[in-house]
Amino acid sequence: MSERQTAVLVFARAPEAGRSKTRLMPLLGADGAARVSAQLTERALQRAVDAAIGPVELWCAPDCSHDFFNSCRDRYGCSLHAQACGDIGARMAHAFDDALRRHAGAVLTGADAVSLQPADLRAAATALLSHDAVFAPAEDGGYMLVGLHVRQPALFEGIEWGSAGVWQQTQAVAGRLGLHVQTLATGYDLDRPDDYRRAVAEGLLVPEPC
């Protein structure tokens, strides 16, 4: 596996006012929340490029047709792929099934995993040389990153997605599957106004104009 690269899969939604980062709308308005969504996607892609562990793939929702995604492809050299239907677990399982047909390993992250750094992606790729799976937990009880070198569809089944128990439930499933798992440092996603303020204060995002 060390002779082949590890792809980075970035999950993102089209930045549309009124549909993107809706929990930020009370603070930033619909247009501001959409701009933050776009900024998060571009930050995630730049982070993936800077990690330099392999090809970068942008997995788009609801599809790849939005002009923003085409701009990202041209700017960051990523390939575009449409997310499948279903819950986030089904969509991640599909992305891994597709990517692992083409790559020796894959690391998947959401665009809103704002605290992840290129070093985290490199650590994930290194972990996959000796582990079945790698995760970066999130402070809200989910996880920001998952990496695999063999597809594991059962890892994404029976999870209460969106709940505070996602990471705990995933650990239990991984244990039942007998997977050798590496856990990276815990970070945070950007979902709510307090997350936005924190990311701006830490210099991770450019603040929206008042």
Steps between C-alpha positions, in 0.01 A plus 500: 500500500785739569574512126154639422339821609216564742215704358333777700122508461336830600123495555331834430161648418440769239516843671145617442339777705228361723623140459860514620610514863149593606590495870729799431222702342379668823852646537609553139184497289436265210760655269765516772443137598535396134827694470633326811400166347701585189795617708498174698503294181790696354690475827448123505622465143807714562576294809472183293729638230753614759502156664636357172407139580318428174220607267232733633136421428209736568183303573213733423140527618242503365702448179802641315318758288543811717740761355682513834605137466631559149700794632645280774600237247685760294663671797608199706541232236250270667267258327125532553276215614131502590402380846254212506149517640423398857629600841859606561599143581371369167669786317836439669480125434431568133790746473742251653370221279568715196831651612657175620449350156740765375733571792691294757354708783263788556447757771157663511417826674216749496558857385384624841782321688661839546765407755665230288846586369714352220706323768187314612442372148863390474470324836188322378677379185790373710262321738344311211834331434458297819132534602166399351341837568584843632269760656520855632220543757302822530415682821127468427512120519543431130818474299670735253703251301490133414760312297495148357703288261239223471131577464305441823130567425389362837696779670236747381188298585284526810641836610278780634641765267481853630490387862762546771557124498640460148862451601418268791272289280760490223765379744265221607439396138874508425558278802241247384664497156840438658655806339839631610424872542725803540343803667634847428458815709148629562394818322180681409258554215343833415125466542378774734564870563737425790704272271522781245615752761760253626633429151529872426675564833747219425574643156350203317242705310478849355214672687190609319462881478273654760 
